[in-house]
């Protein structure tokens, strides 16, 4: 086998597709479904640096401490990665101009910058004098229309835009007679035109002319233009607002990328942990998968390690305070005392701990020497960024995936 | 200024104050209880949740052991909804000196603490996670108690007898006329209003803060030295029985299953300020090591929250030496008429939650002695009414599965807002409607909102949305409540952050910062 990719998040999937399309035989190993469904389902490059960013690629060039992954990934690889993903999934799933962040409402009514949104979100962009009708469901507990609307007015004002917003809560379960419906349940129902009809019939009389309608991001999971149909039926602009997990927009991306990977010939083995590796002469020989019954060994020329960070359990902190990486026991950068502080609103240095890499994304030891010449890291395992607060997760994932895959192709 | 009249003002809404206000109200006095924050927000809510059988004290303090055994039986009956009859074990671990255990049963017998030895095999069958190296095991009647429910229950009983319970009423002054107490002045911190409560007697049950209250009545130098102890809650009930080490009472020798978690405790370190109680790393390590002795693999299970409480220990040479008949062990009564020439004021400190009812009885007896009256105490005979969330009672003791049972009943027509603790939307709505000025932490203490493994990761946004949707709070307050709740959860999270709780914290950060961008919401209101 040419390459084994570990991890089924954005960076693992994109690296696998890029390598397979270049003619490599690729196997992707992952414990679960990957982190996309936990995300907001857009592409962030840089949202805060730490002030709000309008032009992410301009800001990226000069942003970050020396250890930030963007310092070694570089703007051009990030750009390549973002363009590559946009082309892979197409305008049905991602739109926008990467040079300009859009400012979109969140479920609590904050205004969040992102680089490429899904087309179903675009109408939410904060524009002076916009009139929002935010619509929630009584049976969906992860979205509160009144809360979102009331804070949205305050948030927009903070950005110098006067908007109006009101909340509408519909009594419409995701499935018949259900009191507690998840975002995914709603999304599956919205795949069905008759459910969309019910929704728009219920909502339309409550709307006022000119209102832009914001709904939780549940407008279809398979049917990607369900939101357009809803907008046409209502005769109003409609946009989706990402919810806490399970996040439907992230699932859409995940499903599309997984299918593209399979179409490109990537073999995918989900459901087991990669538990260890063998190496020789500074190269990884194989990894072992703790599959049911017995361990399975996967040998390859190259390896892409994209398992995520602390959120996935790829990085662990034990009760004695020791931080480690589970599969290769890689040297970690950023480890020091007092990594966690009592200030909830501060970035915790713990989450910047990770693997330091060279330009080919190969792990480095503290002396700056490459640990394994054929192991390339991507995404959340990289040291130096608090991705959720600076809104850089997808940019780091894509830029590092491109660098890793291209280094392997050239090798 | 709001004006109230009472016979007795009780300062402090911990277990002592709640017990006292219930007792004075049942004896026919017009009573008002004030606390600067919520009921049982101080020491009475910051312990490990052990309802003592008395076993812990049979050797070191036999008198206390007997009191605990008696009061355990009374509380288990009169406050059934706050107490789970878990039973307890005293075990001799491989690192313990076996000689202590040799005298244990005889000491139990001498003090009236029910106990019997069971085989190691029987103990391990009952508690499979227990250290298999234990050499002896004794069964006792320890229980676990929800301090908040206990205090709310006593307060609810007091209210039935006409008492007023004023939370978030901060005492600013205690006035006197001549040599007698005449009024307590408070500020209602929820509204900013000043409140004057005319009275002829004040009972200072402010615990670790009692010195500060006495000072407001110009009774100087009441020295309370808070003894700080930390507790750590683990994500599961690693044991379903209280497990004690059969040794002289020591740090970290008790593991208590309470609600959905089990709690290891505790330490004892002098703390200069009861409002500044750190959770030092070395004490966290000490507790984890102690847990490992009782349950091998303890460190690999998931710590979800830690807290620090302050035992109030009065150091005052002027404690009336001849007053021992009014004393429960570990409790002190300062009579300010003897000490400072101020009639109508007692300061209480020390004691144990398990004996809170008895302490209250003694205190109110002391008050009546000073007043020259005598009414019978009936607090041991009459059950407390169910407090707000304890509707399961009907004379049965709390069982950990009750919420699962309730949700199976209502799952088709109600939402589960907090999956970790199985709190329904209805439970939340009912309580916030009844307490529209409550903070989410006030509600948490009764509903267990945000107390499970996700530590508010999912439920806190829901709580905010519902509270705002109901109209009980405006958007500024709603946002402030959310921010405060997350900040407060973090106080007990960061000192113990390890293992799967790190993973959870990262997920919560992805939700609140990554998806919701909460740190860029416009400021909320300053929330009390």
HADDOCK unambig.tbl for C-alpha pairs under 7 A between the chains (distance, minus, plus):
assign (segid A and resid 39 and name CA) (segid B and resid 515 and name CA) 6.54 0.50 0.50
assign (segid A and resid 40 and name CA) (segid B and resid 515 and name CA) 5.24 0.50 0.50
assign (segid A and resid 106 and name CA) (segid B and resid 516 and name CA) 5.23 0.50 0.50
assign (segid A and resid 107 and name CA) (segid B and resid 516 and name CA) 6.08 0.50 0.50
assign (segid A and resid 108 and name CA) (segid B and resid 516 and name CA) 6.24 0.50 0.50
assign (segid A and resid 110 and name CA) (segid B and resid 516 and name CA) 6.89 0.50 0.50
assign (segid A and resid 110 and name CA) (segid B and resid 517 and name CA) 6.18 0.50 0.50
assign (segid A and resid 110 and name CA) (segid B and resid 518 and name CA) 6.51 0.50 0.50
assign (segid A and resid 110 and name CA) (segid B and resid 520 and name CA) 6.30 0.50 0.50
assign (segid A and resid 110 and name CA) (segid B and resid 521 and name CA) 4.94 0.50 0.50
assign (segid A and resid 112 and name CA) (segid B and resid 517 and name CA) 6.19 0.50 0.50
assign (segid A and resid 141 and name CA) (segid B and resid 462 and name CA) 6.34 0.50 0.50
assign (segid A and resid 142 and name CA) (segid B and resid 462 and name CA) 6.25 0.50 0.50
assign (segid A and resid 144 and name CA) (segid B and resid 465 and name CA) 5.19 0.50 0.50
assign (segid A and resid 146 and name CA) (segid B and resid 469 and name CA) 6.04 0.50 0.50
assign (segid A and resid 147 and name CA) (segid B and resid 465 and name CA) 5.57 0.50 0.50
assign (segid A and resid 147 and name CA) (segid B and resid 468 and name CA) 6.37 0.50 0.50
assign (segid A and resid 147 and name CA) (segid B and resid 475 and name CA) 6.94 0.50 0.50
assign (segid A and resid 150 and name CA) (segid B and resid 475 and name CA) 6.32 0.50 0.50
assign (segid A and resid 151 and name CA) (segid B and resid 475 and name CA) 6.78 0.50 0.50
assign (segid A and resid 154 and name CA) (segid B and resid 522 and name CA) 6.55 0.50 0.50
assign (segid A and resid 155 and name CA) (segid B and resid 521 and name CA) 6.35 0.50 0.50
assign (segid A and resid 155 and name CA) (segid B and resid 522 and name CA) 5.90 0.50 0.50
assign (segid A and resid 178 and name CA) (segid B and resid 412 and name CA) 6.42 0.50 0.50
assign (segid A and resid 179 and name CA) (segid B and resid 412 and name CA) 5.97 0.50 0.50
assign (segid A and resid 179 and name CA) (segid B and resid 413 and name CA) 5.18 0.50 0.50
assign (segid A and resid 179 and name CA) (segid B and resid 414 and name CA) 5.55 0.50 0.50
assign (segid A and resid 179 and name CA) (segid B and resid 415 and name CA) 6.00 0.50 0.50
assign (segid A and resid 180 and name CA) (segid B and resid 414 and name CA) 6.91 0.50 0.50
assign (segid A and resid 180 and name CA) (segid B and resid 415 and name CA) 5.04 0.50 0.50
assign (segid A and resid 242 and name CA) (segid B and resid 515 and name CA) 7.00 0.50 0.50
assign (segid A and resid 244 and name CA) (segid B and resid 511 and name CA) 5.78 0.50 0.50
assign (segid A and resid 244 and name CA) (segid B and resid 515 and name CA) 6.76 0.50 0.50
assign (segid A and resid 310 and name CA) (segid B and resid 502 and name CA) 6.78 0.50 0.50
assign (segid A and resid 310 and name CA) (segid B and resid 503 and name CA) 5.35 0.50 0.50
assign (segid A and resid 310 and name CA) (segid B and resid 506 and name CA) 6.41 0.50 0.50
assign (segid A and resid 311 and name CA) (segid B and resid 503 and name CA) 4.47 0.50 0.50
assign (segid A and resid 311 and name CA) (segid B and resid 504 and name CA) 6.86 0.50 0.50
assign (segid A and resid 311 and name CA) (segid B and resid 506 and name CA) 4.97 0.50 0.50
assign (segid A and resid 311 and name CA) (segid B and resid 507 and name CA) 5.60 0.50 0.50
assign (segid A and resid 312 and name CA) (segid B and resid 503 and name CA) 6.61 0.50 0.50
assign (segid A and resid 313 and name CA) (segid B and resid 503 and name CA) 6.19 0.50 0.50
assign (segid A and resid 316 and name CA) (segid B and resid 499 and name CA) 6.33 0.50 0.50
assign (segid A and resid 317 and name CA) (segid B and resid 498 and name CA) 5.33 0.50 0.50
assign (segid A and resid 317 and name CA) (segid B and resid 499 and name CA) 5.54 0.50 0.50
assign (segid A and resid 318 and name CA) (segid B and resid 498 and name CA) 5.32 0.50 0.50
assign (segid A and resid 318 and name CA) (segid B and resid 499 and name CA) 5.19 0.50 0.50
assign (segid A and resid 319 and name CA) (segid B and resid 299 and name CA) 6.32 0.50 0.50
assign (segid A and resid 319 and name CA) (segid B and resid 498 and name CA) 5.21 0.50 0.50
assign (segid A and resid 319 and name CA) (segid B and resid 499 and name CA) 6.57 0.50 0.50
assign (segid A and resid 340 and name CA) (segid B and resid 494 and name CA) 6.55 0.50 0.50
assign (segid A and resid 341 and name CA) (segid B and resid 494 and name CA) 6.83 0.50 0.50
assign (segid A and resid 342 and name CA) (segid B and resid 491 and name CA) 6.34 0.50 0.50
assign (segid A and resid 342 and name CA) (segid B and resid 494 and name CA) 6.29 0.50 0.50
assign (segid A and resid 344 and name CA) (segid B and resid 487 and name CA) 5.51 0.50 0.50
assign (segid A and resid 344 and name CA) (segid B and resid 490 and name CA) 6.09 0.50 0.50
assign (segid A and resid 388 and name CA) (segid B and resid 509 and name CA) 6.79 0.50 0.50
assign (segid A and resid 388 and name CA) (segid B and resid 510 and name CA) 5.54 0.50 0.50
assign (segid A and resid 388 and name CA) (segid B and resid 513 and name CA) 5.73 0.50 0.50
assign (segid A and resid 388 and name CA) (segid B and resid 514 and name CA) 4.26 0.50 0.50
assign (segid A and resid 389 and name CA) (segid B and resid 513 and name CA) 5.69 0.50 0.50
assign (segid A and resid 389 and name CA) (segid B and resid 514 and name CA) 6.25 0.50 0.50
assign (segid A and resid 391 and name CA) (segid B and resid 514 and name CA) 6.64 0.50 0.50
